[in-house]
Amino acid sequence: MNQLGLLELAKQGDPQAIATLINHQLQPKGIFAKANATKGCLQIIFEAEEVPSQAVIANYIYTAINKLKAPSIEKVIIYGKQIGNDFPVWQQEFDFLNTQSFNDKQPKSLSGEVNKSSLCKNTNVLECNGDATTLVIQTDGVVIKRLGKFLSTHTKGERFIAYSKILNVQFHNSGSLSYGFIYFQLAGFPIDIKYLEAASNQNTIVFFHDQLSEFDKAKSLVLEKINLPRTQTYTDTQPVVHPTHVVVQPVVQHEMPISCPKCGSTQLDSNKKGFNIGQALVGGVLTGGIGLAAGFWGSNEIRLNCLRCGHRWKPRA
């Protein structure tokens, strides 16, 4: 079936069509998706050699399903697991009844835009290919080219932003399992943005780890053009702010900071394991009938989960 036919099925809430379209996007990055739907609830399992980043997958799925506008999908539950393991490391739930997309929350002003004729006066200096977006560094400004692919937050089109309109630059380094982004602050827009807002912000370009060096060059060129020090770059170290409709376990505060032994992040999730309905469900799907036993797996044990890289471990006594 061609992609147009899959898209029509996906808009009807067909889980296999949705999984196929997601895999088309994520399989080149080593992430595989399986989907199932029951009574308005779409469940998607994401697995990879290393546990997929919860923050990246959550943002990706929220924007994609919200754009899909399938009336039959009222709730989405996503799981992240490592290939070969029977149980997910994390799970997250989205309620799509009466939700507002990230784009609806963005300011509507397109400050810094000019007509296409002005683009012809510029010379291209550097071109960087991000996620469904190309950033072109020119002599007089930057051009953001949206490719408008399926599951992309933005529609196809181009925007030119003159250097004189850029007040500041926020740059978030990518990791092996997390995307990075570059954000251009314009008048009327916030000084900086949160991690999960990056993919939907109209002044932001998201990129993956293999594109980091090119976007680092772009950052340096822009900072030079707007007369800011090359060290004027930021890494978002604040706790990720999720939309109110996203169900996330609270971060436990400790008197002595505890960090992830894998990536060093202090953004952690902690809970005492008991019977877990989500694990029972996924265990039944993946192991063929031992879902109830899966629900009791790890009962009464304390587990720490890293919200940045997805690493999960048992703390030392």
TIDOKOL-449117 format. One record per residue (C-alpha): x, y, z. Coordinates in steps of 0.001 Angstrom, whole numbers, padded with zeros to 6 digits, always signed. Example, Ala and Ser with C-alpha at 12.3 -4.5 7.8 and 13.67 -1.06 7.14 Angstrom:
BEGIN
+012300-004500+007800/+013670-001060+007140/
# end
This chain:
BEGIN
+000000+000000+000000/+001310+003476-000849/+001906+006162+001745/-001268+008074+000806/-003381+004992+001481/-001594+004417+004794/-002205+008020+005783/-005938+007686+005168/-006049+004541+007296/-004026+006262+010003/-006518+009147+010077/-009191+006530+010775/-007175+005361+013796/-005849+002137+012243/-002981+001069+014599/-001047-000918+011990/-001077+002001+009539/+000090+004355+012298/+002886+001940+013283/+003993+001589+009648/+004217+005367+009184/+006080+005773+012476/+008543+003011+011551/+009172+004701+008217/+010438+007698+010191/+012182+005993+013121/+013596+002705+011811/+016546+004494+010130/+017408+005679+013673/+017207+002147+015048/+013842+002539+016803/+010953+000142+016095/+007280+000625+016942/+004377-001791+017512/+000822-000507+017951/-002523-001788+019176/-005869-000039+019773/-008754-000859+022108/-011858+001259+022806/-010334+004588+021798/-006958+003915+023444/-003924+003603+021162/-000958+001768+022702/+002470+001992+021079/+005630+000155+022158/+008966+001662+021095/+012059-000510+021311/+015715-000147+020339/+019137-001555+021206/+019251+001142+023879/+016040+002312+025540/+014561+005175+023439/+014547+008580+025122/+011200+009156+026832/+011337+012927+026262/+012063+012578+022528/+009443+009882+021892/+006791+011660+023987/+007204+014927+022095/+007294+013127+018744/+004120+011131+019370/+002176+014019+020897/+002771+016285+017899/+002218+013460+015372/-001080+012159+016792/-002350+015670+017416/-001662+016498+013762/-003288+013253+012618/-006626+014295+014213/-008046+010775+014245/-011475+011093+015942/-011351+007500+017185/-008175+008096+019227/-009025+009511+022648/-005993+008349+024598/-002456+007239+023727/-000160+005207+025981/+003457+004822+024897/+006100+002441+026258/+009875+002423+025898/+011855-000801+026119/+015140-002347+025125/+015178-005018+022436/+015321-008436+024079/+013678-007344+027334/+010129-008398+028136/+009258-005342+030190/+009217-001611+029361/+011504+000795+031219/+009050+003679+031037/+005502+004460+030009/+003600+007703+029446/-000020+008586+028770/-001624+011327+026659/-005273+012380+026775/-006393+013739+023398/-009854+014848+024486/-010098+018664+024523/-006365+019178+024003/-004594+022162+022489/-001608+021641+020222/+001781+023123+020961/+001471+025264+017809/-001753+026834+019105/+000195+028148+022085/+002844+029875+019973/+002625+033622+019237/+001046+034229+015845/+003373+037087+014905/+005855+036206+012178/+008241+039005+013047/+011243+039038+010717/+009543+037531+007681/+010025+039118+004260/+008821+038179+000810/+010673+035670-001367/+012230+038342-003566/+014498+039374-000707/+015941+035858-000551/+017536+036318-003944/+019765+039121-002642/+021498+036817-000162/+024347+034373-000615/+024199+030998+001040/+027038+030420+003502/+026067+027107+005137/+023199+024638+004830/+022287+022221+007645/+019744+019426+007342/+017771+018872+010551/+014701+016787+011282/+012251+017550+008432/+013780+021056+008302/+016738+022679+006577/+018544+025681+008085/+020297+027920+005564/+022798+030480+006866/+022956+033453+004479/+024843+036719+004436/+021845+038776+005611/+019921+036283+007729/+018780+032694+008118/+016205+030718+006146/+014135+027994+007832/+012854+025540+005221/+010121+023201+006463/+009752+020037+004374/+006219+019315+005613/+006684+015557+006004/+004060+013386+007653/+004345+013450+011464/+006123+016792+011201/+004667+019557+013372/+005132+022218+010694/+003581+022652+007260/+005774+022938+004184/+007209+026416+003569/+010113+028830+004050/+010785+031687+006454/+013537+034281+006279/+014746+035888+009514/+017083+038859+009238/+020022+038975+011657/+018780+042359+012875/+015627+040625+014167/+017461+037944+016179/+017842+039011+019809/+019396+035838+021176/+020264+032233+020356/+019557+029162+022485/+021485+026033+021558/+020805+022611+023090/+023412+019934+022434/+022160+016590+021158/+022980+013231+022707/+023183+009724+021304/+019533+009158+022265/+018216+012710+022394/+017777+015451+019818/+019320+018920+019966/+017901+022216+018785/+018776+025792+017886/+016272+028521+018748/+016281+032101+017468/+014617+034540+019857/+012669+037324+018140/+010745+040253+019605/+007591+039029+021308/+008950+035517+021854/+010374+034009+025073/+014088+034295+025835/+014426+030515+025912/+012185+027503+025449/+011767+024161+027173/+013047+020936+025684/+009638+019515+024736/+008590+022797+023086/+011439+022717+020566/+009856+020499+017906/+006769+022709+017597/+008303+026199+017946/+008334+028115+014663/+011739+029718+015356/+013451+026425+016231/+015207+023735+014207/+015521+020260+015727/+018464+018040+014789/+019864+014640+015726/+023305+013721+017024/+024903+013011+013649/+024058+016594+012616/+025540+018257+015710/+028798+019503+014158/+027049+021277+011268/+024560+022998+013556/+027368+023996+015906/+029001+025786+012964/+025684+027467+012155/+025348+028642+015749/+028831+030230+015655/+028094+032019+012370/+024808+033446+013643/+026327+034597+016948/+029067+036351+014996/+026525+038100+012780/+024438+039387+015692/+027556+040453+017617/+027147+038057+020534/+030091+036141+022049/+030524+032645+020643/+030095+031361+024176/+026512+032734+024167/+025037+029274+024019/+022764+027452+026382/+022018+023909+027410/+018578+023407+028901/+019346+022044+032370/+015964+022890+033902/+013453+020089+034575/+011371+019355+031496/+007913+020962+031657/+005250+018650+030240/+001784+019685+029036/-000892+019386+031693/-002567+016501+029878/+000573+014357+029975/+000718+011948+032904/+004277+011800+034277/+005562+010409+037541/+006784+013247+039820/+010493+013817+040294/+011573+012834+043782/+013629+015460+045571/+016642+014260+047573/+018691+016079+050176/+021846+014797+048480/+021597+014994+044662/+021444+011637+042899/+022470+011454+039266/+022101+008889+036509/+025195+006607+036393/+024924+006518+032599/+024458+010149+031497/+024875+012119+034753/+021420+013742+034596/+019682+014601+037884/+016224+014457+036273/+015112+011219+037888/+011897+009314+038551/+011602+006975+041542/+008889+004598+042704/+008329+001434+044682/+007362-001381+042379/+004017-003058+042889/+001495-004592+040531/+001764-002593+037295/-001195-002706+034905/+000887-001280+032062/+003563-003929+032466/+000926-006655+032748/-000602-005454+029474/+002680-005234+027608/+003937-008465+029131/+000849-010226+027802/+001324-008788+024320/+005034-009503+024082/+005320-012825+025888/+002016-014415+024936/+000009-014925+028070/+002196-014204+031109/+000872-010686+031515/-000396-011233+035053/+002996-012478+036190/+004586-009530+034432/+002416-007178+036454/+003970-008484+039698/+007509-008489+038361/+009835-006521+040618/+007231-005944+043355/+008387-004009+046440/+011669-002972+044856/+012791+000641+044544/+013732+001617+040993/+015214+004861+039689/+014521+005946+036101/+016496+008602+034212/+014096+010965+032400/+016833+012036+029989/+018375+008795+028649/+015843+006222+029920/+018381+004250+032005/+016780+002310+034860/+018561+000914+037897/+018196-000249+041480/+019857+002155+043967/+022428+000826+046369/+021371+000348+049956/
# end
